[in-house]
Amino acid sequence: ALAVPDKQVDSVCPYCGVGCQLTYHVKDNRILFVQGRDGPANRERLCVKGRYGFDYAHHPHRLTRPLIRREGVPKTGSFTLDPDRVMDVFREASWDEALAFAGGKLRDLRDRHGRKSLAGFGSAKGSNEEAYLFQKLVRTGFGSNNVDHCTRLCHASSVVALLEGIGSGAVSNPVMDVTKAEVVIVIGANPTVNHPVAATWIKNAARAGTKLIVCDPRRSELARIAHRFLQFKPDTDVALLNAMMNVIVTEDLVDQAFIESRTIGYDELRRNVAAYTPQAMAPICGIDAETIREVARLYATSKASMILWGMGVSQHVHGTDNARCLIALSLMTGQIGRPGTGLHPLRGQNNVQGASDAGLIPMMYPDYQHVSSPAARQRFESAWQLPPGTLDDQPGLTVVEVMHAIESGGIRGMYVMGENPAMSDPDANHARDALAALEHLVVQDIFLTETAYLADVVLPASAFPEKTGSFTNTDRLVQLGRQAIEPPGEAKQDLWIIQELARRLGLDWNYTHVSQVFDEMRRTMPSIAGITWDRLEREHAVTYPCTEEGAPGQPVVFTTDFPREGGRARFVPADIIPADERPDADYPMVLITGRQLEHWHTGSMTRRATVLDAIEPDPVALIHPLDLAAMGLQPGGIVTLESRRGRVSLYARADDGSPRGAVFVPFCYYEAAINRLTNAALDPFAKIPEFKYCAIRVTPG
Ligand code: SF4
């Protein structure tokens, strides 16, 4: 007989930044099915991940008791993880023993080697409250700002450019504003795969007459309905965007009144783009000069133009420069501050916006208050009841910098909550060696991930539907995720674990409900000061900035001024900087990494979701059919990809949307962990790695 749910719980999707609201239908502590709700971002829609990606929570691989590494079992970066043989490496422990060991050793390292010898990686999958408490633990318990999370790997460069240019790292307009735009540019993003419900609004807008311009080295499904598709050469974003700005300046399509009243630095930008004529840039970016002119005119002259971008823009050594160009385009044409205009970096994980807002980054306290600001330090010392001068005034290390610091002996202990750097970091072989070299690694997760495999202590945590918290989507919408089921075995809620570890480090914390953490956040974060927990319970979602209780929130910002000195935005010019590693005779092809529709990031959840795993069970490399033929390869055959840093073997899939000479591989497959090949070279401003470009060779078999 069909099971009938005995309760329904309203929550949000645990995957992407669109933030679809959903309802869990539950019976006997099991989720039977999921339905979309009428949320502001999804209007009852869900993609395949949101609809079918829930039974990972019931998977037999779930961690149900704390684990401590067995004495004598060596740690090495070269390993093959077998989740069915966990007990060969670890032994079960009580919570008391595990927490005492985890916290005691971290405390010992801090006391012997100094407060900068520890680091913590939190998670964009956790709630705002978890992110806030995690960074508070690192800053006050470890004593440094060595705290980061996966925003470093996705939109750090966008955020740096946005903070510098317009004073806020978040989006200016919600995705749904595409329906109010005359022209929409989607660049370096594949929303159909990575933000599927958002893609449906973009498609609807295009069908209703909005001129959709898709710019990407790979042809995505969205390109099929685009007014213009610009398949520019990989790594040539600045050439293309500067050429568009050159057209806008040369043809006097700028919004002079907007530039004069609301910006600074335009003359420098104008001088800089003078050399980037469409004729000169066409052979570099592979787009003919007349198309560049046409698209620039369309964007500049429409009544409302909007730009959305993804990691094709951000994950380069010139990611910050790419974003600076997009910001400059919007400012010089006055295409910001009104409905249907603006800048929208599509945020990846469901709470990457909120985790960053909550201070899970090494250079900022919550609400982007810089750690070097004496006033900000004073505010947080007062809020956290610390003696003056306690907080560190130096920015901490970023994700990739932490790995280098382990290697050089600077970092000796780490606490990782819900992140999997052994899979997600660039040059993953190096990252695994670094994690294995730590004197003490504490990992808090729901599965024994590749990172947890290298841990000294593993703390079993809660899956998304097993806890309550607030989450902030890509539109700055703060929404409630609600607990629908109990965690399995002795697994605990993440907030409880963070607090218990904090106590082992000597902090006197006594939060008894998630809402108390949220209330503390409101007191330290002006942007959400007006959002009460009761209101979230009642309304399910409130947009920030919301500085006064009862205020409606602001979906569109920068309507009158920018949150910068004098209220003015700033132009920052950019020049062409090549990728760190170009193809050569030994490694003649380019590797581009990313995601696929059915799987999420490192795959630890979606590959344990029955339906999703059935649709996409095996690692694949997407290669242009002509490249496959030229190499004598068959679609479906095994290929080996190799860079200077590592090699993997996986199935070849013919994909005529991939550019010639490039290979696209999703990074979710542990059997072919593609980040073994990627390059750890960093954007100098944002310290984001160059996931979107490195040199490889491809061989059969
Ligand atoms: Fe979840 Fe994103 Fe899909 Fe919505 S679009 S259901 S938030 S993965």
Boltz pocket constraint, residues with backbone or C-beta under 6 A from the ligand:
constraints:
  - pocket:
      binder: B
      contacts: [[A, 13], [A, 14], [A, 15], [A, 16], [A, 17], [A, 18], [A, 19], [A, 20], [A, 42], [A, 45], [A, 46], [A, 47], [A, 48], [A, 49], [A, 50], [A, 51], [A, 194], [A, 195], [A, 196], [A, 197], [A, 198]]
      max_distance: 6.0
